[in-house]
Amino acid sequence: MDWDKLRIFHTVAETRNLTRAGEVLNLSQSAVSRQISNLERNLKTPLFHRHARGLMLTEQGEMLFETTHQVAAKLAMAEALITESKEKPKGPLKISTTVAFGSVWLAPRIHEFLECYPDIDVSIVLADTELDLSMREADIGIRLNAPKEPDLIRRPLMTFRYHVCAAPQYIERFGLPNSLEDLDHHRIIVYGSDAKPPVPRLNWLLEIGREDGTQRTAALRLNSIYGIFRAVQSGLGIGALPNYMSQEVANLIVLLPNVQGPEVTAYFCYPEEMRNSARIIAFRDFLYDKINL
């Protein structure tokens, strides 16, 4: 099994289509098909089920794809570390973080980083699911939970609390709650029940101040912190938002300032083998500078 054939197999397994794989590899469809057939013949086993809608991996193909995925990730990491200039950071830098943190806090600041490091090609993946950093799905992860993977370096980045927030137009229309009991008469926006919340006790607004153990009725449920933020910002209702959001925008008012929700620590994470990467060091130092301003 030489790497040329495995590289072609890996691309076909990712695209599930010979024509698209050929376009990626700059090969003809017939050349790709021939290489896959040769590999299957050498291994004496089929790697794909072929049908009208495309290609599906066989059980043996899945096993081989898992291996080639690991090899491709390690090769990409080795190439990046070898070619990277320590004097002048450059090259691709893929950052994974949540939709809310990435949209509200990180995105408005990233232009300053790019001005300092124009040779770094930054891409940011906003998703509330975590990418596998050890498999090079991203170079850096900014996570709201401490990572469990043993091969990741993690550093606390910032700690924030959730507060009760509303927009001025909501307060003008429905009044200002002066106590927890007053929340019973307001529109509460909470995290939806269709997805697992990214942090524990995210819907504490439904139960806080209720001595009988019952919950308030939610006016709206969204399975996105950023969605809650936008709904509160529009004046729809009251929501629990992390304090970095209320500090970032002018049209949010913190209500009941003595009432605080869960405390969450964000972590800066990256693979152990990227410890000496100039791009990661540059971005890490940039973030800590911004946080400590």
C-alpha positions in Angstrom: 0.0 0.0 0.0 2.0 3.0 -1.2 0.9 6.5 -0.1 -0.1 7.6 -3.6 -2.8 5.0 -3.8 -3.8 5.7 -0.2 -4.0 9.4 -0.8 -6.3 8.8 -3.8 -8.4 6.4 -1.7 -8.6 9.0 1.1 -9.9 11.7 -1.3 -12.5 9.3 -2.8 -13.6 8.3 0.7 -14.1 11.9 1.7 -15.9 13.0 -1.5 -17.8 9.7 -2.1 -17.6 10.5 -5.8 -14.9 9.6 -8.4 -15.4 12.8 -10.5 -15.1 15.2 -7.5 -12.1 13.3 -6.2 -10.5 13.6 -9.7 -11.1 17.4 -9.6 -9.5 17.6 -6.1 -6.5 15.5 -7.2 -6.2 17.0 -10.7 -6.7 13.5 -12.2 -9.1 12.1 -14.6 -12.0 10.0 -13.4 -10.7 7.0 -15.2 -7.2 7.4 -13.5 -8.8 7.6 -10.1 -11.0 4.6 -10.7 -8.0 2.6 -12.0 -6.0 3.4 -8.8 -8.9 2.4 -6.6 -9.3 -0.9 -8.5 -5.6 -1.6 -8.2 -5.7 -0.9 -4.5 -8.7 -3.2 -4.0 -6.9 -5.9 -6.1 -3.7 -5.6 -4.0 -5.7 -5.8 -0.7 -7.9 -8.6 -2.2 -11.1 -6.9 -0.8 -13.6 -4.3 -2.0 -13.3 -0.9 -0.3 -16.5 0.7 -1.8 -20.0 -0.2 -2.5 -20.9 1.3 -5.9 -24.4 2.5 -6.6 -26.2 5.1 -8.6 -26.1 7.8 -5.9 -22.3 7.5 -5.4 -19.9 5.4 -3.3 -20.2 4.0 0.2 -17.4 2.6 2.2 -17.4 -1.1 3.0 -16.5 -2.3 6.5 -12.9 -2.8 5.3 -13.0 0.6 3.6 -14.1 2.3 6.8 -11.1 0.7 8.7 -8.7 1.9 6.0 -10.2 5.4 5.9 -9.8 5.8 9.7 -6.1 5.1 9.3 -5.6 7.3 6.2 -7.5 10.1 8.1 -5.0 9.9 10.9 -2.0 9.8 8.6 -3.3 12.8 6.6 -3.8 14.8 9.7 -0.3 14.0 11.0 1.3 14.8 7.7 -0.5 18.2 7.5 0.7 19.0 11.0 4.2 18.0 10.2 4.2 20.1 7.0 2.9 23.1 8.9 5.5 22.8 11.6 8.4 22.3 9.1 7.5 25.2 6.8 6.5 27.7 9.5 8.8 30.6 10.1 9.5 31.2 13.8 10.6 34.8 13.2 7.5 35.7 11.2 4.4 33.6 11.9 2.7 32.6 8.7 0.5 29.9 7.2 -3.1 28.6 7.9 -4.6 28.9 11.4 -8.0 27.3 11.9 -9.8 28.3 15.1 -12.9 26.5 16.5 -15.2 28.1 19.0 -18.9 28.5 19.9 -21.3 30.5 17.7 -22.0 33.0 20.5 -18.4 33.7 21.7 -17.0 33.7 18.1 -19.7 36.1 16.8 -20.0 38.5 19.6 -16.5 38.6 21.2 -13.9 37.2 18.8 -15.0 38.3 15.4 -14.9 42.1 16.2 -11.3 41.8 17.4 -9.8 39.5 14.7 -9.0 42.3 12.3 -6.4 43.6 14.8 -4.7 40.2 14.8 -4.7 40.1 11.0 -3.2 43.6 10.8 -0.4 42.4 13.1 0.1 39.1 11.3 -0.9 39.5 7.6 0.8 36.3 6.6 -1.4 34.1 8.8 -4.4 32.8 7.0 -7.1 32.7 9.6 -10.3 30.7 9.4 -12.9 30.5 12.2 -15.3 27.6 12.6 -18.3 28.7 14.6 -20.2 25.6 16.0 -21.5 24.5 19.4 -20.1 21.1 18.8 -16.4 20.5 19.4 -14.0 19.7 16.6 -11.3 17.1 17.2 -8.0 19.1 17.6 -5.8 16.0 17.9 -7.0 15.0 14.4 -6.3 18.5 13.0 -9.9 19.3 12.4 -8.8 22.7 13.8 -5.5 24.1 15.2 -7.0 25.9 18.2 -10.2 25.4 20.2 -11.8 28.0 22.5 -14.0 25.8 24.6 -16.5 26.5 27.4 -15.7 23.2 29.1 -12.3 21.8 30.2 -11.2 19.3 27.5 -10.9 15.7 28.5 -8.4 14.7 25.8 -5.0 13.9 27.4 -3.0 15.1 24.4 -4.3 18.7 24.4 -2.7 21.7 26.1 -5.3 23.8 27.8 -5.1 27.2 29.5 -7.9 29.1 31.2 -8.7 32.1 28.9 -11.4 34.0 30.7 -14.2 33.4 33.3 -17.6 35.0 32.9 -20.9 34.9 34.6 -24.5 34.9 33.3 -26.7 37.9 34.2 -30.3 38.8 33.7 -30.5 41.1 30.6 -33.0 43.0 28.6 -33.1 45.7 25.9 -34.2 49.3 26.7 -37.3 49.0 24.5 -38.5 45.9 26.4 -38.1 47.8 29.7 -40.0 50.8 28.3 -42.9 48.5 27.3 -43.1 46.1 30.2 -41.4 47.8 33.1 -38.3 47.0 35.2 -38.3 43.9 37.4 -37.2 44.9 40.9 -37.1 41.4 42.4 -37.0 37.7 41.4 -40.7 37.4 42.1 -41.3 40.1 39.4 -39.9 37.8 36.8 -43.1 35.8 37.1 -44.8 38.6 35.1 -42.2 39.0 32.4 -41.3 37.3 29.1 -38.5 34.9 29.7 -36.3 33.6 26.8 -34.4 30.4 27.6 -32.4 27.6 25.9 -34.5 25.0 24.1 -35.0 21.5 25.2 -34.1 20.0 21.8 -30.4 20.2 22.3 -27.9 19.8 25.2 -27.0 23.2 26.6 -23.3 24.1 26.2 -23.0 25.0 29.9 -24.9 23.6 33.0 -27.9 25.2 34.5 -28.4 27.5 31.5 -32.1 27.8 32.2 -31.8 29.0 35.8 -34.0 32.0 35.1 -37.0 29.6 35.0 -36.5 28.4 38.6 -34.6 31.0 40.6 -36.7 32.6 43.3 -39.3 29.9 43.0 -39.6 28.4 46.5 -42.2 25.8 45.5 -39.9 24.1 43.0 -42.0 25.0 40.0 -40.7 26.7 36.9 -41.8 29.9 35.1 -43.3 29.6 31.6 -40.9 30.5 28.9 -42.0 33.0 26.2 -39.5 31.6 23.7 -37.0 28.7 23.6 -33.9 28.7 21.3 -31.2 26.1 21.1 -28.5 28.8 20.6 -26.9 31.3 23.0 -26.4 33.6 20.1 -30.1 33.2 19.2 -31.1 34.1 22.8 -28.8 37.1 22.6 -30.4 38.4 19.4 -33.9 37.8 20.7 -33.2 39.8 23.9 -31.5 42.5 21.9 -34.6 42.9 19.7 -36.7 43.6 22.8 -38.7 40.4 22.8 -38.0 39.5 26.4 -35.6 38.9 29.3 -32.8 36.4 29.0 -29.7 35.1 30.9 -26.6 36.1 28.9 -22.9 35.9 29.7 -21.4 39.2 30.8 -19.0 39.5 27.8 -22.2 40.0 25.7 -23.6 42.8 27.8 -20.2 44.5 27.8 -19.9 44.3 24.1 -23.1 46.0 23.0 -24.7 49.2 24.1 -28.3 48.2 23.9 -28.4 45.6 26.7 -29.3 46.4 30.3 -28.2 44.2 33.2 -31.3 43.7 35.5 -31.2 42.6 39.1 -27.4 43.1 39.2 -27.1 41.2 42.5 -28.5 38.1 40.9 -25.8 36.0 39.2 -26.1 32.8 37.2 -23.6 30.1 36.5 -19.9 30.9 36.2 -18.2 29.5 33.1 -14.5 29.3 32.3 -13.4 29.4 28.6 -10.2 27.4 27.8 -7.6 28.0 25.1 -6.7 24.5 23.7 -4.3 23.1 21.2 -2.5 19.9 20.5 0.7 19.1 22.4 2.7 18.7 19.2 1.8 22.3 18.2 3.4 23.6 21.4 6.1 25.5 19.5 4.0 26.7 16.7 4.6 30.4 16.1 1.1 31.0 14.8 -0.5 29.5 17.9 1.8 31.4 20.2 1.0 34.7 18.4 -2.7 34.1 18.6 -2.6 33.0 22.2 -0.6 36.1 23.2 -3.0 38.3 21.2 -6.0 36.9 23.0 -4.6 37.3 26.5 -3.6 40.9 25.7 -7.2 41.7 24.6 -8.7 40.1 27.7 -6.4 41.9 30.0 -7.1 45.4 28.6 
